[in-house]
Amino acid sequence: MDLEDQLKKLFPDHQPEENDDEPTEEPDGLWLQEEPLLCKYEKRKGKPITIISGYTGAQEDFKQLAKELKTQLGVGGSFKNEEIIIQGDYRPQIMESLKQRGFNVKRVGG
């Protein structure tokens, strides 16, 4: 007898509610979050970079997303300190790609 059956015996009149708090899965396995990802532009050592941060899912999912973005844009980059760093200013393309995947994206900075 599992826990659900035991609870039904204790509380026969209780009707369980539908629970929508479960994480949403995307077809390619990435966890979609409610909070927006932050997409910002910086210059480091005189070279432009785009930084994506704010992901609260698994670190492996974020690494997979970094790899897919770099491949799609045909540029270099890395994953450090829970941030995706893409070489160059590709904010519009990155934001559009993330929105197509179902993420909320917020542009930070100018």
Backbone as a ProteinNet text record, in pm:
[ID]
protein_1_A
[PRIMARY]
MDLEDQLKKLFPDHQPEENDDEPTEEPDGLWLQEEPLLCKYEKRKGKPITIISGYTGAQEDFKQLAKELKTQLGVGGSFKNEEIIIQGDYRPQIMESLKQRGFNVKRVGG
[TERTIARY]
85.4	0	90.2	71.6	156.7	94.3	164.5	124	-9.3	-32.4	-156.8	-277.5	-266.2	-375.3	-398.8	-292.5	-305.4	-375.4	-341.3	-405.5	-553.4	-587.9	-728.6	-808.8	-746.4	-815.2	-836.6	-735.2	-746.3	-842.7	-842.8	-924.8	-1006.5	-1114.6	-1190.1	-1262	-1295.8	-1369.9	-1280.6	-1150.7	-1058.4	-1041.7	-1054.4	-1029.8	-898	-795.5	-667.1	-681.5	-611.6	-613.2	-504.7	-527.3	-424.1	-310.5	-187.9	-72	4.5	4.9	75.3	214	264.3	394.3	510.6	483.4	591.2	667.4	798	874.3	829.8	836.7	797.1	917.2	896.3	1003.6	986.7	1094.9	1094.6	1127.4	1089.4	1116.2	1262	1357.8	1497.1	1551	1462	1501.1	1544.2	1541	1582.6	1468	1500.3	1399.5	1370.1	1241.2	1199.8	1159.9	1208.6	1182.4	1091.7	1033.2	944	1023.8	1133.2	1213.8	1286.4	1302.4	1369.5	1520.4	1576.9	1722.1	1769.1	1884.1	1938.3	2041.1	2024.1	2114.2	2179.2	2310.3	2376.5	2502.3	2543.9	2658.6	2768.2	2891	3007	3124.2	3224.1	3351.6	3457.2	3530.6	3641.5	3766.3	3866.7	3992.4	3968	3870.3	3841.1	3758	3719.7	3642.9	3500.4	3400.6	3261.8	3224.8	3146.2	3094.4	2947.8	2874.9	2736.4	2731	2667.1	2659.1	2513.2	2486.4	2353.2	2362.2	2280.3	2283.1	2141.8	2130.3	2001.2	1927.2	1992.9	1926.1	1926.9	1811.4	1802.1	1790.1	1797.7	1787	1920.6	1929.1	2050.9	2165.9	2284.8	2402.8	2430.5	2403.1	2424.6	2332.6	2208.1	2115.8	2168.6	2223.2	2275.3	2398.1	2481.9	2597.4	2552.1	2448.1	2394.9	2340.5	2271.4	2218.8	2333	2441.7	2558.2	2616.2	2629.2	2685	2597.4	2465.7	2373.8	2377	2384.8	2390.2	2519	2631	2758.6	2759	2701.4	2694.5	2603.5	2489.3	2393.3	2451.3	2524.6	2580.9	2715.3	2779.9	2910.1	3019.4	3012.2	3110.9	3164.1	3267	3325	3258.7	3291	3237.2	3272.6	3217.6	3245.8	3132.1	3142.8	3047.8	3127.7	3111.9	3186.7	3095	3108.5	3036.9	2887.3	2827.7	2684.5	2641.6	2729.1	2700.6	2750.1	2674.3	2719.4	2782.5	2906.3	2977.9	2996.6	2939	2946.9	3033.9	3129.7	3216.4	3139.4	3135.6	3066.6	2933.5	2875.8	2747.1	2636.6	2577.9	2473.1	2343.5	2318.2	2198.8	2068.9	2044.5	1915.6	1896.1	1999.8	1988.9	1970.5	2044.3	2035.5	1898.4	1849.8	1719.5	1608.8	1615.8	1515.1	1519.6	1639.3	1653.5	1598.1	1627.3	1578.1	1426.6	1371.2	1225	1157.5	1217.7	1161.9	1163	1259.9	1267.8	1171.8	1110.3	1012.8	1063.1	1185.3	1239	1189.2	1180.1	1159.8	1297.6	1318.4	1450.5	1436.4	1529.5	1529.7	1663	1657.5	1778.6	1824.3	1951.5	2006.6	2110.3	2106.3	2203.3	2154.1	2242.6	2206.8	2181.5
-117.1	0	123.6	209.6	327.7	442.8	551.7	667.6	725.3	725.8	781.7	701.2	569.2	484.4	505.3	520.8	545.3	678.1	779.8	909.4	903.4	824.6	810	743.1	648.4	584.4	683.1	766.6	862.9	976.3	1021.5	1135.2	1095.3	1019.7	969.6	1079.3	1191.1	1297.7	1396.7	1388.3	1487.1	1460.5	1567.6	1561	1632.8	1563.1	1630.2	1732.1	1845.1	1950	1924	1977.1	1969.1	2061.6	2013.2	2091	2138.4	2271.8	2329.9	2380.8	2341.9	2391.4	2310	2207.6	2125.7	2204.4	2184.9	2256.5	2219.2	2314.8	2294.2	2240.4	2133.1	2075.8	2118	2153.1	2186.2	2058.8	2050.8	1928.2	1882.8	1974.3	1931.1	1914.1	1915	1879	1993.2	2115.9	2226.9	2270	2299.7	2344.5	2491.6	2525.3	2663.5	2723.4	2841.2	2904.6	3025.3	3069.2	3184.7	3315.5	3324.7	3446.5	3462.1	3586.4	3604.8	3582.8	3537.2	3531.9	3673.6	3710.2	3844.1	3839.7	3925.2	3931.7	4069.3	4074.3	4204	4208.4	4329.6	4356.8	4420	4374.4	4433.3	4435.8	4512.7	4509.2	4464.8	4363.5	4315.9	4317.6	4386.2	4402.9	4461.8	4550.9	4619.8	4541.2	4419	4336.1	4317.6	4323.4	4310.5	4165.3	4148.4	4016.5	4030.6	3923.2	3915.9	3813.8	3851.4	3764.7	3728.2	3600.3	3551.8	3490.2	3539.6	3489.5	3480.2	3424.8	3417.2	3286.5	3180.6	3052	2977.6	2925.1	2856.6	2705.2	2653.4	2508.9	2439.4	2319.4	2239.7	2300.6	2288.5	2345.2	2278	2149.3	2077.6	2130.7	2168.2	2225.2	2358.4	2438	2569.1	2552.9	2453.9	2426.3	2382.9	2301.2	2256	2375.5	2466.5	2586	2671.8	2684.2	2760.8	2700.9	2570	2503.5	2525.6	2514.3	2533.3	2676.8	2775	2915	2943.8	2892.7	2916.1	2852.3	2733.7	2665.5	2740.9	2784.3	2855.7	2986.6	3059	3187.8	3173.1	3059.9	3039.1	3122.2	3138.8	3219.8	3140.4	3193.8	3132.2	3183.8	3119.9	3161.5	3059.8	3080	2988	2990.7	2900.6	2892.8	2902.7	3013.1	3033.3	3098.3	3056.3	3118.2	3130.8	3025.3	3020.8	3131.5	3166.9	3264.8	3209.4	3238.5	3205.9	3331.2	3320.5	3433.6	3405.1	3491	3477.3	3590.6	3559.5	3661.7	3742.7	3874.2	3962.7	4009.8	4109.7	4164.3	4099.5	3994.5	3919.8	3921.1	4028.6	4033.7	4010	4077.8	4054.1	3909	3848.2	3710.2	3613	3636.1	3548.4	3560.5	3683.2	3703.5	3639.6	3652.5	3592.3	3439.8	3382.4	3237.5	3185.5	3255.2	3212.6	3226.6	3330.4	3347.6	3236.5	3194.3	3084.6	2954	2939	2818.5	2823.6	2940.2	2951.8	3022.7	3074.9	3146.6	3290.6	3347	3490.7	3553.2	3659.4	3721.7	3871	3924.3	4065.5	4124.5	4232.5	4299.9	4396.6	4387.8	4471.4	4562.9	4689.8	4785.5	4849.4	4927.4	5007.4	4938.5
0	0	0	-97.3	-105	-26.8	-21.2	57.7	11.7	-116.8	-170.4	-122.2	-120.5	-71.3	77.6	154.8	297.8	324.5	246.1	263.9	226.9	124.6	86.2	197	271.2	382.4	496.8	523.3	632.8	600.7	476.1	434.1	311	330.4	214.4	135.6	199	130.5	57.7	78.3	18.2	-131.2	-209.5	-353.6	-382.1	-429.3	-456	-568.7	-551.7	-652.8	-756	-877	-980.5	-940.4	-950.4	-907.2	-1030.6	-1053.1	-1167.4	-1130.7	-1013.2	-968.1	-1022.8	-1101.5	-1156	-1262.1	-1271.7	-1373.4	-1514.2	-1602.1	-1739.7	-1817.8	-1890.8	-1971.8	-2116.6	-2178.1	-2320.1	-2396.9	-2524.7	-2600.6	-2598.6	-2596.7	-2595.2	-2453.6	-2352.4	-2217.5	-2127.5	-2170.9	-2086.7	-1996.3	-1871.3	-1777.1	-1801.5	-1816.2	-1837.8	-1704.3	-1675.2	-1547.3	-1565.1	-1455.1	-1458.9	-1466.5	-1391.5	-1390.1	-1523.3	-1569.1	-1698.3	-1689.7	-1800.2	-1813.6	-1842.7	-1790.9	-1812.5	-1924.2	-2023.3	-2137.6	-2136.6	-2110.4	-2102.4	-2188.2	-2215.8	-2303.2	-2219.4	-2238.4	-2171.5	-2268.2	-2230.3	-2301	-2201.3	-2239.2	-2156.5	-2241.8	-2192.1	-2265.3	-2403.8	-2414	-2538.6	-2638.1	-2602	-2694.7	-2641.8	-2731.3	-2687.3	-2655	-2548.3	-2513.3	-2472.4	-2488.1	-2443.5	-2330.5	-2219	-2101.7	-2076.6	-2057.2	-2023.6	-1884.7	-1793.3	-1655.7	-1601.6	-1481.8	-1414.8	-1431.4	-1478.3	-1495.9	-1363.5	-1322.1	-1193.3	-1206.9	-1328.2	-1349.5	-1327.1	-1378.2	-1363.2	-1442.7	-1388.6	-1452.7	-1587.2	-1598.3	-1724.5	-1833.8	-1797.4	-1895.9	-1947.3	-1857	-1895.4	-1985.2	-1957	-2042.6	-2180.9	-2186.2	-2314.9	-2393	-2325.5	-2390.2	-2443.9	-2367.6	-2412.5	-2539.8	-2543.8	-2661	-2783.3	-2765	-2876.8	-2928.9	-2839.1	-2882.7	-2958.9	-2909.3	-2977	-3115.7	-3126.1	-3255.5	-3351.6	-3301.5	-3385.1	-3438.7	-3354.5	-3395.1	-3465.5	-3450	-3512.8	-3449.5	-3317.2	-3245.5	-3127.4	-3065.8	-2948.4	-2822.9	-2713.8	-2585.8	-2480.3	-2360.9	-2251.8	-2151.4	-2053.9	-1944.8	-1816.2	-1742.7	-1618.5	-1515.6	-1390.1	-1278.1	-1305.4	-1358.8	-1390	-1485.8	-1578.8	-1683.3	-1816.4	-1921.9	-2056.4	-2112.8	-2159.3	-2217.4	-2365.3	-2449.7	-2595.1	-2648.7	-2733.7	-2790.6	-2893.9	-2875.2	-2968.2	-2912.3	-2978.7	-2936.9	-3020.1	-2967.5	-3037	-2956.5	-2882.4	-2798.4	-2875.3	-2988.7	-3056.6	-3101	-3156.9	-3204.1	-3086.9	-2978.9	-2862.4	-2797.6	-2782.8	-2721	-2804.8	-2934.8	-3022.7	-3013.1	-3010.9	-3001.3	-2868.8	-2758.9	-2628.2	-2618.7	-2678.6	-2677.2	-2756.9	-2867.7	-2946.6	-2868.8	-2779.2	-2696.3	-2578	-2552.1	-2443.8	-2320.4	-2322.4	-2207.7	-2205.6	-2085	-2071.2	-2068.1	-2144.5	-2155.2	-2127.9	-2048.6	-2017.4	-2059.6	-2135.5	-2180.9	-2070.7	-2035.7	-1930	-1992.4	-1959.6	-2012.9	-2139.4	-2203.3	-2319.5	-2443.3
[MASK]
++++++++++++++++++++++++++++++++++++++++++++++++++++++++++++++++++++++++++++++++++++++++++++++++++++++++++++++

